[in-house]
């Protein structure tokens, strides 16, 4: 009984450590090396004026904007009425993005610039659609179907978490033209060595007065994820404690009966 209780307790601690490591990996996948992230509050994205104000805020040394949308690829020839599962289109500025996050390529080359008419797709999407390097993907935009040449295949599922591996990464300006949207969904920020996160947050708050936004740090994201798993971790700890108590009680009861019988 004691061995069983200790085993359950060890399993609970191992599960808790595994959840913590998974949260850390998820935070790295979400924000990369960014110190702060600014996201649009509501359906309207961050405007160009807001992006310019972020770049000029004291303490901000780099701002990497991104526009994310859900869309569909063109229907297949075999079944023109079938649009298939949605894909996540992510528009980035390749220069600043490289400083914040590594886009690991399985093959091909990175995007040439923010206005290149090119795309990177994940290995899973390439496998499911039969797209090869040098081929093209056809995205459904507000104005119709748009063909974009594939210059690189991203390793694994690609950068956006929760995209089920169906990811298309485009240059930011190309993405904005395709979807007719000159805003951005978020901006990842690197803070200079001489400034603290609190100082940068204050300067950003003073600079952004014309549009609502949400400011967060990797620590905030990690805290939110840990809060969402707190009940599960508490339950596993409780089960481990109950198992250990039951094992101890059974051992105590057995010893008491033995002593009583000998007496």
C-alpha positions in Angstrom: 0.0 0.0 0.0 2.8 2.4 0.8 4.6 1.5 -2.4 1.4 2.1 -4.4 0.9 5.5 -2.7 4.4 6.6 -3.4 4.1 5.4 -7.0 0.9 7.5 -7.5 2.6 10.5 -5.8 5.7 10.1 -8.1 3.4 9.9 -11.1 1.5 13.0 -10.0 4.8 15.0 -9.6 6.0 13.7 -13.0 2.7 14.8 -14.6 3.0 18.2 -13.1 6.6 18.6 -14.3 5.5 17.4 -17.8 2.7 20.0 -17.8 5.1 22.7 -16.8 7.6 21.8 -19.5 4.8 21.7 -22.1 3.6 25.2 -21.0 7.2 26.5 -21.4 7.4 25.0 -25.0 4.0 26.5 -25.9 5.1 29.9 -24.7 8.2 29.7 -26.7 6.2 28.7 -29.8 3.7 31.5 -29.2 6.1 34.5 -28.5 9.5 33.2 -29.5 12.2 35.5 -28.1 9.9 38.5 -27.8 9.9 40.4 -24.5 6.4 41.9 -25.0 3.5 41.3 -27.3 0.8 43.8 -28.3 -2.4 42.4 -29.8 -5.5 44.1 -31.2 -8.4 44.4 -28.8 -11.5 43.4 -30.7 -12.0 42.5 -34.4 -10.2 45.5 -35.8 -6.4 45.1 -36.2 -3.6 47.4 -35.2 -3.3 50.3 -37.7 -0.2 51.6 -39.4 -0.2 54.6 -37.1 -0.2 52.3 -34.1 2.7 50.3 -35.5 4.6 53.5 -36.1 4.0 54.6 -32.6 5.2 51.3 -31.2 8.4 51.5 -33.2 9.1 55.0 -31.9 8.3 54.2 -28.3 11.4 54.6 -26.0 12.9 51.2 -25.0 11.6 49.4 -28.1 14.5 48.2 -30.3 12.6 46.0 -32.6 8.9 45.4 -33.5 7.9 42.4 -35.6 4.3 42.8 -36.9 2.1 39.9 -38.1 -1.3 39.5 -39.6 -3.1 36.2 -39.1 -6.3 35.0 -40.9 -8.2 31.8 -41.4 -9.0 31.0 -45.0 -9.4 28.1 -47.4 -7.4 26.8 -50.3 -9.0 26.5 -53.7 -11.4 23.5 -54.2 -9.8 20.5 -55.8 -10.4 19.6 -59.4 -11.9 16.3 -58.3 -14.6 18.0 -56.2 -15.0 21.7 -57.0 -17.7 22.0 -54.3 -15.4 20.8 -51.5 -13.3 23.6 -49.9 -11.6 21.2 -47.4 -10.3 22.1 -44.0 -9.3 25.7 -43.3 -5.7 26.9 -43.3 -4.0 29.5 -41.2 -2.4 32.3 -43.2 0.3 34.2 -41.4 1.8 37.4 -42.8 5.2 38.4 -41.5 7.9 40.9 -42.1 10.8 38.4 -42.7 13.6 40.7 -41.3 12.1 41.6 -37.8 10.5 38.1 -37.6 13.9 36.4 -37.8 15.1 38.2 -34.8 12.0 37.1 -32.7 11.3 33.6 -34.0 13.2 30.9 -36.0 11.3 29.5 -39.0 12.9 26.1 -39.5 12.9 25.0 -43.2 12.8 21.4 -44.2 13.6 22.4 -47.7 13.7 25.5 -50.0 14.6 29.1 -49.1 13.2 31.8 -46.8 11.0 34.6 -48.0 12.8 37.4 -49.9 11.1 40.3 -48.3 7.9 41.8 -47.0 6.4 42.4 -50.5 7.6 39.2 -52.3 4.8 37.2 -53.9 5.9 34.0 -52.2 4.8 31.5 -49.6 6.2 29.0 -47.1 3.9 26.1 -46.2 4.2 23.5 -43.4 5.3 19.9 -44.2 1.9 18.6 -43.0 0.0 20.9 -45.4 2.4 20.0 -48.3 1.8 16.3 -47.6 -2.0 16.6 -47.4 -2.3 18.7 -50.5 0.4 17.2 -52.6 2.1 20.6 -53.0 5.8 20.5 -53.9 8.6 23.0 -53.7 8.3 25.4 -56.6 4.6 24.7 -57.0 1.8 27.0 -55.8 -1.0 27.3 -53.4 -4.3 29.0 -54.2 -5.8 31.0 -51.4 -9.3 32.3 -51.2 -9.3 36.0 -50.6 -12.1 38.6 -50.5 -11.6 39.3 -54.2 -11.3 35.7 -55.4 -8.6 33.1 -55.8 -4.9 34.1 -55.5 -2.0 31.8 -56.6 1.2 32.2 -54.6 4.5 30.3 -55.4 5.9 28.1 -52.7 9.6 28.8 -52.1 10.0 26.8 -48.9 8.6 24.0 -46.8 8.5 24.6 -43.1 9.5 21.7 -40.8 6.7 20.1 -38.9 3.5 22.0 -38.4 4.8 25.6 -38.8 4.7 28.5 -36.4 1.1 29.2 -35.3 0.0 27.1 -32.4 -3.5 25.6 -32.9 -3.4 25.6 -36.7 -3.4 21.7 -36.9 -0.3 22.0 -39.1 -2.2 23.6 -42.0 -0.1 26.8 -42.2 0.8 29.2 -45.0 3.3 31.9 -44.2 3.3 34.9 -46.5 5.2 38.3 -46.6 3.2 40.8 -44.7 2.5 43.3 -47.6 1.5 40.4 -49.8 -0.8 39.1 -47.1 -2.4 42.5 -46.7 -3.0 42.9 -50.4 -4.6 39.5 -50.7 -7.0 40.1 -47.9 -7.5 43.8 -48.4 -6.4 44.6 -44.9 -3.6 47.0 -44.1 -3.7 46.3 -40.3 -1.8 43.8 -38.3 -3.1 41.3 -35.7 -0.1 41.6 -33.3 3.3 43.0 -32.8 6.1 41.2 -31.0 8.6 43.5 -29.3 12.2 43.3 -28.2 13.2 45.6 -25.5 16.6 47.3 -25.4 19.3 46.4 -22.8 19.0 49.7 -21.0 15.2 49.4 -20.4 13.2 47.1 -18.3 9.9 45.5 -19.3 8.0 47.8 -17.0 9.7 50.9 -18.5 8.9 49.7 -22.1 5.3 49.0 -21.1 4.9 52.5 -19.7 6.4 54.1 -22.8 4.1 52.0 -25.1 1.1 53.0 -23.0 2.0 56.7 -23.4 2.5 56.3 -27.1 -0.7 54.3 -27.9 -3.6 56.5 -27.1 -5.7 56.2 -30.3 -6.5 52.5 -30.3 -7.3 49.9 -27.7 -4.8 47.0 -27.4 -3.7 44.1 -25.1 -0.2 44.1 -23.8 1.3 40.9 -22.5 4.6 39.3 -21.7 5.8 35.7 -21.9 5.4 35.5 -18.1 1.7 36.6 -18.5 1.1 33.9 -21.1 2.7 31.2 -19.0 0.7 32.3 -15.9 -2.6 32.1 -17.9 -1.7 28.6 -19.2 -0.7 27.4 -15.7 -3.9 28.9 -14.3 -5.9 26.9 -16.9 -4.3 23.6 -15.7 -4.3 24.4 -12.0 -7.4 22.4 -11.3 -6.1 19.3 -13.0 -2.7 19.5 -11.2 -4.5 20.0 -7.9 -6.7 16.9 -8.6 -3.7 14.7 -9.4 -2.0 15.9 -6.2 -5.1 15.1 -4.2 -5.4 11.6 -5.7 -1.8 11.0 -4.8 -2.3 12.1 -1.2 -5.4 9.9 -0.9 -3.6 6.9 -2.3 -0.6 7.5 0.1 -3.0 7.9 3.1 -5.0 4.7 2.2 -1.7 2.8 1.9 -0.5 4.0 5.2 -3.9 3.2 6.8 -3.9 -0.3 5.4 -0.4 -0.9 6.7 -1.3 0.5 10.2 -4.5 -1.7 10.2 -2.6 -4.8 9.3 0.0 -4.3 12.0 -2.6 -3.5 14.6 -4.5 -6.7 13.8 -1.3 -8.7 14.0 -0.4 -7.3 17.4 -3.9 -7.8 18.7 -3.9 -11.5 17.5 -0.6 -12.2 19.2 -1.8 -10.5 22.4 
